[in-house]
Amino acid sequence: MEKVLVLLLLALAVAYAVPDPRGLIINLKEGELCLNSAQCQSKCCHRDTGLSLARCAPKARESSECSAFTVYGVYYKCPCERGLTCEVDKTIVGSITNTNFGVCHDAGRSRK
């Protein structure tokens, strides 16, 4: 247990000592490996399948597929860009399996 704590503290010390503002753990650019959306500049950690590696990706644009916010922090479809809403029919099973997908729409624009 003590060795794990020492290694964790060492890793954090190295991460904070890096002069690059991008960092090793947070503020990651698109395409870099991530474990959670909070690490990415775009705030979207995306994976294609359950077995693939997650990478930072851009948020979904208008009329593209999206996911509603999830507590997991890793998405199969990224959430919408700022100002857009993800219209999705949420289900219990979809919430558990992270498969509640919808489409991004501009909330301020009226639909015809």
N, CA, C and O atoms as CSV, one atom per row, in Angstrom:
chain,resi,resn,atom,element,x,y,z
A,1,MET,N,N,0.821,-1.192,0.000
A,1,MET,CA,C,0.000,0.000,0.000
A,1,MET,C,C,0.865,1.254,0.000
A,1,MET,O,O,0.570,2.221,-0.703
A,2,GLU,N,N,1.937,1.233,0.795
A,2,GLU,CA,C,2.819,2.387,0.862
A,2,GLU,C,C,3.532,2.612,-0.466
A,2,GLU,O,O,3.744,3.752,-0.880
A,3,LYS,N,N,3.906,1.507,-1.137
A,3,LYS,CA,C,4.576,1.632,-2.430
A,3,LYS,C,C,3.645,2.259,-3.464
A,3,LYS,O,O,4.082,3.071,-4.279
A,4,VAL,N,N,2.387,1.893,-3.436
A,4,VAL,CA,C,1.415,2.445,-4.372
A,4,VAL,C,C,1.240,3.937,-4.129
A,4,VAL,O,O,1.173,4.718,-5.078
A,5,LEU,N,N,1.167,4.330,-2.879
A,5,LEU,CA,C,1.029,5.738,-2.536
A,5,LEU,C,C,2.251,6.535,-2.989
A,5,LEU,O,O,2.116,7.641,-3.512
A,6,VAL,N,N,3.430,5.977,-2.788
A,6,VAL,CA,C,4.661,6.652,-3.212
A,6,VAL,C,C,4.682,6.794,-4.733
A,6,VAL,O,O,5.052,7.852,-5.243
A,7,LEU,N,N,4.295,5.755,-5.464
A,7,LEU,CA,C,4.268,5.823,-6.925
A,7,LEU,C,C,3.247,6.847,-7.410
A,7,LEU,O,O,3.502,7.571,-8.372
A,8,LEU,N,N,2.100,6.908,-6.753
A,8,LEU,CA,C,1.083,7.879,-7.122
A,8,LEU,C,C,1.584,9.306,-6.890
A,8,LEU,O,O,1.397,10.176,-7.740
A,9,LEU,N,N,2.207,9.542,-5.761
A,9,LEU,CA,C,2.754,10.865,-5.472
A,9,LEU,C,C,3.864,11.239,-6.450
A,9,LEU,O,O,3.966,12.395,-6.863
A,10,LEU,N,N,4.687,10.275,-6.817
A,10,LEU,CA,C,5.748,10.511,-7.789
A,10,LEU,C,C,5.161,10.863,-9.153
A,10,LEU,O,O,5.641,11.779,-9.821
A,11,ALA,N,N,4.125,10.138,-9.565
A,11,ALA,CA,C,3.473,10.419,-10.854
A,11,ALA,C,C,2.857,11.812,-10.857
A,11,ALA,O,O,2.960,12.532,-11.850
A,12,LEU,N,N,2.223,12.197,-9.763
A,12,LEU,CA,C,1.638,13.535,-9.679
A,12,LEU,C,C,2.715,14.610,-9.690
A,12,LEU,O,O,2.531,15.665,-10.298
A,13,ALA,N,N,3.835,14.353,-9.026
A,13,ALA,CA,C,4.931,15.320,-9.011
A,13,ALA,C,C,5.490,15.525,-10.415
A,13,ALA,O,O,5.777,16.655,-10.811
A,14,VAL,N,N,5.644,14.443,-11.164
A,14,VAL,CA,C,6.142,14.541,-12.541
A,14,VAL,C,C,5.139,15.297,-13.407
A,14,VAL,O,O,5.526,16.139,-14.217
A,15,ALA,N,N,3.849,14.997,-13.236
A,15,ALA,CA,C,2.815,15.658,-14.041
A,15,ALA,C,C,2.787,17.164,-13.789
A,15,ALA,O,O,2.617,17.943,-14.727
A,16,TYR,N,N,2.951,17.579,-12.542
A,16,TYR,CA,C,2.948,19.000,-12.228
A,16,TYR,C,C,4.245,19.688,-12.619
A,16,TYR,O,O,4.256,20.903,-12.820
A,17,ALA,N,N,5.331,18.949,-12.732
A,17,ALA,CA,C,6.621,19.538,-13.071
A,17,ALA,C,C,6.779,19.779,-14.571
A,17,ALA,O,O,7.679,20.513,-14.981
A,18,VAL,N,N,5.939,19.187,-15.380
A,18,VAL,CA,C,6.045,19.327,-16.830
A,18,VAL,C,C,5.703,20.757,-17.225
A,18,VAL,O,O,4.623,21.238,-16.884
A,19,PRO,N,N,6.589,21.450,-17.933
A,19,PRO,CA,C,6.336,22.836,-18.286
A,19,PRO,C,C,5.264,23.019,-19.359
A,19,PRO,O,O,4.700,24.107,-19.472
A,20,ASP,N,N,4.969,21.987,-20.147
A,20,ASP,CA,C,3.964,22.056,-21.207
A,20,ASP,C,C,2.590,22.306,-20.585
A,20,ASP,O,O,2.185,21.549,-19.704
A,21,PRO,N,N,1.859,23.339,-21.010
A,21,PRO,CA,C,0.558,23.627,-20.403
A,21,PRO,C,C,-0.477,22.544,-20.680
A,21,PRO,O,O,-1.496,22.468,-19.993
A,22,ARG,N,N,-0.221,21.704,-21.683
A,22,ARG,CA,C,-1.148,20.633,-22.011
A,22,ARG,C,C,-1.218,19.612,-20.895
A,22,ARG,O,O,-2.307,19.141,-20.566
A,23,GLY,N,N,-0.101,19.259,-20.310
A,23,GLY,CA,C,-0.076,18.313,-19.212
A,23,GLY,C,C,-0.088,16.873,-19.680
A,23,GLY,O,O,-0.233,16.595,-20.870
A,24,LEU,N,N,0.065,15.959,-18.733
A,24,LEU,CA,C,0.075,14.534,-19.022
A,24,LEU,C,C,-1.247,13.870,-18.663
A,24,LEU,O,O,-1.606,12.840,-19.234
A,25,ILE,N,N,-1.965,14.458,-17.721
A,25,ILE,CA,C,-3.161,13.822,-17.195
A,25,ILE,C,C,-4.420,14.602,-17.558
A,25,ILE,O,O,-5.469,14.007,-17.805
A,26,ILE,N,N,-4.324,15.918,-17.593
A,26,ILE,CA,C,-5.488,16.739,-17.920
A,26,ILE,C,C,-5.167,17.648,-19.097
A,26,ILE,O,O,-4.011,17.770,-19.503
A,27,ASN,N,N,-6.206,18.289,-19.646
A,27,ASN,CA,C,-6.060,19.222,-20.756
A,27,ASN,C,C,-5.504,18.525,-22.003
A,27,ASN,O,O,-4.665,19.083,-22.709
A,28,LEU,N,N,-5.974,17.313,-22.265
A,28,LEU,CA,C,-5.487,16.522,-23.395
A,28,LEU,C,C,-6.119,16.987,-24.703
A,28,LEU,O,O,-7.269,17.427,-24.719
A,29,LYS,N,N,-5.373,16.890,-25.791
A,29,LYS,CA,C,-5.859,17.284,-27.111
A,29,LYS,C,C,-6.620,16.137,-27.762
A,29,LYS,O,O,-6.576,15.002,-27.287
A,30,GLU,N,N,-7.323,16.442,-28.860
A,30,GLU,CA,C,-8.084,15.431,-29.586
A,30,GLU,C,C,-7.152,14.323,-30.081
A,30,GLU,O,O,-6.062,14.586,-30.590
A,31,GLY,N,N,-7.605,13.085,-29.921
A,31,GLY,CA,C,-6.843,11.939,-30.379
A,31,GLY,C,C,-5.973,11.304,-29.313
A,31,GLY,O,O,-5.466,10.200,-29.510
A,32,GLU,N,N,-5.788,11.979,-28.185
A,32,GLU,CA,C,-4.964,11.419,-27.116
A,32,GLU,C,C,-5.794,10.496,-26.232
A,32,GLU,O,O,-6.991,10.715,-26.044
A,33,LEU,N,N,-5.155,9.469,-25.694
A,33,LEU,CA,C,-5.837,8.499,-24.839
A,33,LEU,C,C,-6.335,9.154,-23.560
A,33,LEU,O,O,-5.660,10.008,-22.985
A,34,CYS,N,N,-7.534,8.743,-23.116
A,34,CYS,CA,C,-8.116,9.316,-21.904
A,34,CYS,C,C,-8.875,8.232,-21.134
A,34,CYS,O,O,-9.196,7.173,-21.673
A,35,LEU,N,N,-9.145,8.520,-19.886
A,35,LEU,CA,C,-9.939,7.634,-19.035
A,35,LEU,C,C,-11.276,8.258,-18.667
A,35,LEU,O,O,-12.214,7.555,-18.293
A,36,ASN,N,N,-11.363,9.598,-18.775
A,36,ASN,CA,C,-12.568,10.307,-18.391
A,36,ASN,C,C,-12.633,11.614,-19.175
A,36,ASN,O,O,-11.600,12.177,-19.538
A,37,SER,N,N,-13.834,12.092,-19.434
A,37,SER,CA,C,-14.010,13.315,-20.217
A,37,SER,C,C,-13.412,14.549,-19.557
A,37,SER,O,O,-13.067,15.509,-20.245
A,38,ALA,N,N,-13.286,14.537,-18.253
A,38,ALA,CA,C,-12.709,15.683,-17.549
A,38,ALA,C,C,-11.250,15.910,-17.933
A,38,ALA,O,O,-10.731,17.007,-17.729
A,39,GLN,N,N,-10.582,14.905,-18.479
A,39,GLN,CA,C,-9.188,15.031,-18.882
A,39,GLN,C,C,-9.028,15.774,-20.203
A,39,GLN,O,O,-7.956,16.317,-20.470
A,40,CYS,N,N,-10.057,15.810,-21.031
A,40,CYS,CA,C,-9.962,16.336,-22.390
A,40,CYS,C,C,-10.293,17.817,-22.456
A,40,CYS,O,O,-11.130,18.311,-21.701
A,41,GLN,N,N,-9.622,18.531,-23.376
A,41,GLN,CA,C,-9.936,19.932,-23.614
A,41,GLN,C,C,-11.376,20.064,-24.099
A,41,GLN,O,O,-12.078,21.006,-23.731
A,42,SER,N,N,-11.811,19.114,-24.926
A,42,SER,CA,C,-13.161,19.155,-25.492
A,42,SER,C,C,-14.219,18.633,-24.528
A,42,SER,O,O,-15.415,18.783,-24.780
A,43,LYS,N,N,-13.797,18.031,-23.444
A,43,LYS,CA,C,-14.691,17.422,-22.438
A,43,LYS,C,C,-15.477,16.244,-23.013
A,43,LYS,O,O,-16.615,15.996,-22.615
A,44,CYS,N,N,-14.856,15.515,-23.959
A,44,CYS,CA,C,-15.466,14.300,-24.490
A,44,CYS,C,C,-14.411,13.223,-24.661
A,44,CYS,O,O,-13.528,13.334,-25.512
A,45,CYS,N,N,-14.507,12.182,-23.850
A,45,CYS,CA,C,-13.650,11.004,-23.965
A,45,CYS,C,C,-14.492,9.949,-24.679
A,45,CYS,O,O,-15.458,9.435,-24.114
A,46,HIS,N,N,-14.130,9.628,-25.913
A,46,HIS,CA,C,-14.952,8.817,-26.819
A,46,HIS,C,C,-14.323,7.465,-27.103
A,46,HIS,O,O,-13.109,7.356,-27.275
A,47,ARG,N,N,-15.159,6.434,-27.150
A,47,ARG,CA,C,-14.710,5.101,-27.583
A,47,ARG,C,C,-15.692,4.573,-28.613
A,47,ARG,O,O,-16.882,4.880,-28.558
A,48,ASP,N,N,-15.189,3.769,-29.562
A,48,ASP,CA,C,-16.049,3.208,-30.613
A,48,ASP,C,C,-16.811,1.992,-30.116
A,48,ASP,O,O,-18.006,1.858,-30.377
A,49,THR,N,N,-16.130,1.104,-29.402
A,49,THR,CA,C,-16.755,-0.112,-28.882
A,49,THR,C,C,-16.355,-0.286,-27.427
A,49,THR,O,O,-15.510,0.446,-26.911
A,50,GLY,N,N,-16.963,-1.252,-26.777
A,50,GLY,CA,C,-16.644,-1.515,-25.383
A,50,GLY,C,C,-15.222,-1.993,-25.160
A,50,GLY,O,O,-14.704,-1.891,-24.048
A,51,LEU,N,N,-14.581,-2.515,-26.199
A,51,LEU,CA,C,-13.218,-3.037,-26.068
A,51,LEU,C,C,-12.151,-2.100,-26.633
A,51,LEU,O,O,-10.958,-2.380,-26.516
A,52,SER,N,N,-12.570,-0.997,-27.240
A,52,SER,CA,C,-11.589,-0.081,-27.833
A,52,SER,C,C,-11.054,0.896,-26.781
A,52,SER,O,O,-11.655,1.093,-25.725
A,53,LEU,N,N,-9.919,1.494,-27.099
A,53,LEU,CA,C,-9.325,2.505,-26.224
A,53,LEU,C,C,-10.062,3.825,-26.411
A,53,LEU,O,O,-10.420,4.186,-27.532
A,54,ALA,N,N,-10.285,4.536,-25.331
A,54,ALA,CA,C,-10.977,5.816,-25.398
A,54,ALA,C,C,-9.983,6.930,-25.719
A,54,ALA,O,O,-8.864,6.951,-25.207
A,55,ARG,N,N,-10.413,7.843,-26.568
A,55,ARG,CA,C,-9.587,8.981,-26.963
A,55,ARG,C,C,-10.407,10.259,-26.910
A,55,ARG,O,O,-11.628,10.231,-27.066
A,56,CYS,N,N,-9.732,11.373,-26.688
A,56,CYS,CA,C,-10.415,12.662,-26.684
A,56,CYS,C,C,-10.927,12.961,-28.089
A,56,CYS,O,O,-10.230,12.730,-29.077
A,57,ALA,N,N,-12.154,13.475,-28.167
A,57,ALA,CA,C,-12.791,13.760,-29.454
A,57,ALA,C,C,-13.580,15.061,-29.346
A,57,ALA,O,O,-13.925,15.494,-28.246
A,58,PRO,N,N,-13.869,15.690,-30.505
A,58,PRO,CA,C,-14.663,16.921,-30.464
A,58,PRO,C,C,-16.109,16.623,-30.103
A,58,PRO,O,O,-16.599,15.517,-30.329
A,59,LYS,N,N,-16.789,17.616,-29.542
A,59,LYS,CA,C,-18.197,17.449,-29.210
A,59,LYS,C,C,-19.034,17.391,-30.484
A,59,LYS,O,O,-18.603,17.838,-31.547
A,60,ALA,N,N,-20.240,16.833,-30.359
A,60,ALA,CA,C,-21.117,16.642,-31.515
A,60,ALA,C,C,-21.662,17.976,-32.013
A,60,ALA,O,O,-21.992,18.861,-31.224
A,61,ARG,N,N,-21.750,18.103,-33.341
A,61,ARG,CA,C,-22.291,19.310,-33.969
A,61,ARG,C,C,-23.796,19.172,-34.173
A,61,ARG,O,O,-24.376,18.121,-33.903
A,62,GLU,N,N,-24.410,20.233,-34.647
A,62,GLU,CA,C,-25.847,20.229,-34.882
A,62,GLU,C,C,-26.218,19.144,-35.896
A,62,GLU,O,O,-25.524,18.965,-36.897
A,63,SER,N,N,-27.295,18.432,-35.640
A,63,SER,CA,C,-27.857,17.354,-36.470
A,63,SER,C,C,-27.009,16.087,-36.472
A,63,SER,O,O,-27.253,15.199,-37.289
A,64,SER,N,N,-26.028,15.974,-35.590
A,64,SER,CA,C,-25.261,14.732,-35.512
A,64,SER,C,C,-25.657,13.962,-34.258
A,64,SER,O,O,-26.246,14.520,-33.333
A,65,GLU,N,N,-25.325,12.674,-34.240
A,65,GLU,CA,C,-25.684,11.824,-33.102
A,65,GLU,C,C,-24.943,12.262,-31.846
A,65,GLU,O,O,-23.807,12.733,-31.904
A,66,CYS,N,N,-25.615,12.093,-30.709
A,66,CYS,CA,C,-25.030,12.522,-29.446
A,66,CYS,C,C,-25.487,11.609,-28.317
A,66,CYS,O,O,-26.398,10.797,-28.475
A,67,SER,N,N,-24.834,11.765,-27.185
A,67,SER,CA,C,-25.229,11.088,-25.953
A,67,SER,C,C,-25.573,12.148,-24.927
A,67,SER,O,O,-24.979,13.226,-24.912
A,68,ALA,N,N,-26.523,11.842,-24.079
A,68,ALA,CA,C,-26.808,12.712,-22.950
A,68,ALA,C,C,-25.676,12.548,-21.943
A,68,ALA,O,O,-24.896,11.601,-22.041
A,69,PHE,N,N,-25.578,13.452,-20.981
A,69,PHE,CA,C,-24.539,13.378,-19.959
A,69,PHE,C,C,-24.620,12.039,-19.231
A,69,PHE,O,O,-25.710,11.560,-18.920
A,70,THR,N,N,-23.474,11.446,-18.965
A,70,THR,CA,C,-23.420,10.178,-18.249
A,70,THR,C,C,-22.410,10.265,-17.110
A,70,THR,O,O,-21.424,10.996,-17.202
A,71,VAL,N,N,-22.654,9.530,-16.053
A,71,VAL,CA,C,-21.735,9.543,-14.915
A,71,VAL,C,C,-20.449,8.785,-15.211
A,71,VAL,O,O,-19.461,8.948,-14.495
A,72,TYR,N,N,-20.443,7.957,-16.255
A,72,TYR,CA,C,-19.256,7.174,-16.580
A,72,TYR,C,C,-18.106,8.050,-17.067
A,72,TYR,O,O,-16.943,7.754,-16.795
A,73,GLY,N,N,-18.426,9.132,-17.789
A,73,GLY,CA,C,-17.392,10.030,-18.286
A,73,GLY,C,C,-16.755,9.580,-19.580
A,73,GLY,O,O,-15.863,10.256,-20.093
A,74,VAL,N,N,-17.197,8.435,-20.132
A,74,VAL,CA,C,-16.717,7.955,-21.422
A,74,VAL,C,C,-17.949,7.716,-22.298
A,74,VAL,O,O,-18.919,7.094,-21.863
A,75,TYR,N,N,-17.901,8.210,-23.524
A,75,TYR,CA,C,-19.069,8.184,-24.396
A,75,TYR,C,C,-18.839,7.359,-25.654
A,75,TYR,O,O,-17.720,7.272,-26.160
A,76,TYR,N,N,-19.923,6.749,-26.158
A,76,TYR,CA,C,-19.905,6.128,-27.484
A,76,TYR,C,C,-20.239,7.176,-28.539
A,76,TYR,O,O,-19.802,7.061,-29.684
A,77,LYS,N,N,-20.999,8.182,-28.170
A,77,LYS,CA,C,-21.296,9.359,-28.995
A,77,LYS,C,C,-21.062,10.567,-28.093
A,77,LYS,O,O,-21.559,10.597,-26.967
A,78,CYS,N,N,-20.327,11.547,-28.560
A,78,CYS,CA,C,-20.009,12.708,-27.718
A,78,CYS,C,C,-21.239,13.564,-27.461
A,78,CYS,O,O,-22.164,13.583,-28.273
A,79,PRO,N,N,-21.256,14.278,-26.330
A,79,PRO,CA,C,-22.344,15.224,-26.069
A,79,PRO,C,C,-22.282,16.394,-27.054
A,79,PRO,O,O,-21.288,16.564,-27.760
A,80,CYS,N,N,-23.328,17.183,-27.096
A,80,CYS,CA,C,-23.424,18.306,-28.038
A,80,CYS,C,C,-22.520,19.464,-27.647
A,80,CYS,O,O,-22.127,19.622,-26.491
A,81,GLU,N,N,-22.202,20.274,-28.669
A,81,GLU,CA,C,-21.452,21.509,-28.435
A,81,GLU,C,C,-22.297,22.462,-27.601
A,81,GLU,O,O,-23.504,22.270,-27.458
A,82,ARG,N,N,-21.663,23.480,-27.059
A,82,ARG,CA,C,-22.354,24.477,-26.244
A,82,ARG,C,C,-23.452,25.154,-27.064
A,82,ARG,O,O,-23.246,25.506,-28.225
A,83,GLY,N,N,-24.606,25.329,-26.452
A,83,GLY,CA,C,-25.737,25.967,-27.123
A,83,GLY,C,C,-26.679,24.986,-27.791
A,83,GLY,O,O,-27.778,25.360,-28.200
A,84,LEU,N,N,-26.258,23.730,-27.906
A,84,LEU,CA,C,-27.098,22.696,-28.503
A,84,LEU,C,C,-27.598,21.752,-27.417
A,84,LEU,O,O,-26.972,21.616,-26.365
A,85,THR,N,N,-28.718,21.108,-27.674
A,85,THR,CA,C,-29.241,20.115,-26.732
A,85,THR,C,C,-29.354,18.773,-27.423
A,85,THR,O,O,-29.638,18.695,-28.618
A,86,CYS,N,N,-29.131,17.730,-26.667
A,86,CYS,CA,C,-29.227,16.369,-27.182
A,86,CYS,C,C,-30.624,15.842,-26.866
A,86,CYS,O,O,-30.941,15.547,-25.714
A,87,GLU,N,N,-31.444,15.729,-27.890
A,87,GLU,CA,C,-32.798,15.222,-27.706
A,87,GLU,C,C,-32.754,13.703,-27.804
A,87,GLU,O,O,-32.527,13.134,-28.872
A,88,VAL,N,N,-32.979,13.062,-26.658
A,88,VAL,CA,C,-32.842,11.615,-26.571
A,88,VAL,C,C,-33.947,11.064,-25.680
A,88,VAL,O,O,-34.347,11.700,-24.705
A,89,ASP,N,N,-34.429,9.888,-26.020
A,89,ASP,CA,C,-35.389,9.192,-25.164
A,89,ASP,C,C,-34.592,8.335,-24.196
A,89,ASP,O,O,-34.049,7.295,-24.570
A,90,LYS,N,N,-34.528,8.782,-22.951
A,90,LYS,CA,C,-33.742,8.060,-21.956
A,90,LYS,C,C,-34.512,6.852,-21.440
A,90,LYS,O,O,-35.713,6.920,-21.181
A,91,THR,N,N,-33.788,5.742,-21.300
A,91,THR,CA,C,-34.357,4.527,-20.721
A,91,THR,C,C,-33.435,4.048,-19.608
A,91,THR,O,O,-32.263,4.420,-19.557
A,92,ILE,N,N,-33.970,3.226,-18.726
A,92,ILE,CA,C,-33.164,2.663,-17.637
A,92,ILE,C,C,-32.044,1.800,-18.210
A,92,ILE,O,O,-30.889,1.927,-17.803
A,93,VAL,N,N,-32.383,0.927,-19.149
A,93,VAL,CA,C,-31.376,0.036,-19.750
A,93,VAL,C,C,-30.332,0.859,-20.495
A,93,VAL,O,O,-29.141,0.563,-20.408
A,94,GLY,N,N,-30.757,1.882,-21.224
A,94,GLY,CA,C,-29.818,2.737,-21.947
A,94,GLY,C,C,-28.893,3.486,-21.025
A,94,GLY,O,O,-27.730,3.717,-21.358
A,95,SER,N,N,-29.402,3.876,-19.850
A,95,SER,CA,C,-28.556,4.560,-18.871
A,95,SER,C,C,-27.489,3.632,-18.312
A,95,SER,O,O,-26.348,4.044,-18.103
A,96,ILE,N,N,-27.857,2.383,-18.071
A,96,ILE,CA,C,-26.908,1.412,-17.533
A,96,ILE,C,C,-25.860,1.027,-18.573
A,96,ILE,O,O,-24.675,0.923,-18.258
A,97,THR,N,N,-26.299,0.817,-19.813
A,97,THR,CA,C,-25.386,0.369,-20.869
A,97,THR,C,C,-24.753,1.510,-21.656
A,97,THR,O,O,-23.980,1.271,-22.583
A,98,ASN,N,N,-25.080,2.767,-21.287
A,98,ASN,CA,C,-24.512,3.937,-21.939
A,98,ASN,C,C,-24.865,3.978,-23.423
A,98,ASN,O,O,-24.016,4.290,-24.258
A,99,THR,N,N,-26.131,3.660,-23.753
A,99,THR,CA,C,-26.562,3.648,-25.150
A,99,THR,C,C,-27.766,4.551,-25.402
A,99,THR,O,O,-28.527,4.306,-26.338
A,100,ASN,N,N,-27.952,5.574,-24.599
A,100,ASN,CA,C,-29.014,6.551,-24.846
A,100,ASN,C,C,-28.502,7.554,-25.865
A,100,ASN,O,O,-27.865,8.541,-25.496
A,101,PHE,N,N,-28.778,7.310,-27.161
A,101,PHE,CA,C,-28.302,8.194,-28.217
A,101,PHE,C,C,-29.441,9.059,-28.731
A,101,PHE,O,O,-30.600,8.646,-28.726
A,102,GLY,N,N,-29.102,10.254,-29.172
A,102,GLY,CA,C,-30.078,11.172,-29.730
A,102,GLY,C,C,-29.444,12.005,-30.822
A,102,GLY,O,O,-28.442,11.604,-31.415
A,103,VAL,N,N,-30.030,13.179,-31.096
A,103,VAL,CA,C,-29.546,14.078,-32.138
A,103,VAL,C,C,-29.425,15.478,-31.550
A,103,VAL,O,O,-30.288,15.912,-30.787
A,104,CYS,N,N,-28.359,16.179,-31.901
A,104,CYS,CA,C,-28.143,17.548,-31.404
A,104,CYS,C,C,-29.035,18.531,-32.161
A,104,CYS,O,O,-29.102,18.514,-33.390
A,105,HIS,N,N,-29.719,19.390,-31.398
A,105,HIS,CA,C,-30.575,20.423,-31.971
A,105,HIS,C,C,-30.278,21.747,-31.284
A,105,HIS,O,O,-29.893,21.790,-30.115
A,106,ASP,N,N,-30.466,22.824,-32.038
A,106,ASP,CA,C,-30.321,24.163,-31.470
A,106,ASP,C,C,-31.597,24.483,-30.724
A,106,ASP,O,O,-32.672,24.545,-31.320
A,107,ALA,N,N,-31.485,24.687,-29.424
A,107,ALA,CA,C,-32.664,24.934,-28.588
A,107,ALA,C,C,-33.321,26.269,-28.914
A,107,ALA,O,O,-34.528,26.413,-28.719
A,108,GLY,N,N,-32.569,27.244,-29.403
A,108,GLY,CA,C,-33.120,28.551,-29.691
A,108,GLY,C,C,-33.824,28.634,-31.033
A,108,GLY,O,O,-34.617,29.548,-31.256
A,109,ARG,N,N,-33.552,27.703,-31.926
A,109,ARG,CA,C,-34.130,27.727,-33.253
A,109,ARG,C,C,-35.445,26.955,-33.251
A,109,ARG,O,O,-35.519,25.865,-32.685
A,110,SER,N,N,-36.459,27.495,-33.864
A,110,SER,CA,C,-37.756,26.774,-33.911
A,110,SER,C,C,-37.704,25.711,-34.988
A,110,SER,O,O,-37.125,25.910,-36.055
A,111,ARG,N,N,-38.322,24.573,-34.689
A,111,ARG,CA,C,-38.353,23.463,-35.647
A,111,ARG,C,C,-39.576,23.562,-36.531
A,111,ARG,O,O,-40.654,23.954,-36.085
A,112,LYS,N,N,-39.394,23.198,-37.802
A,112,LYS,CA,C,-40.513,23.233,-38.764
A,112,LYS,C,C,-40.987,21.840,-39.065
A,112,LYS,O,O,-41.919,21.661,-39.850
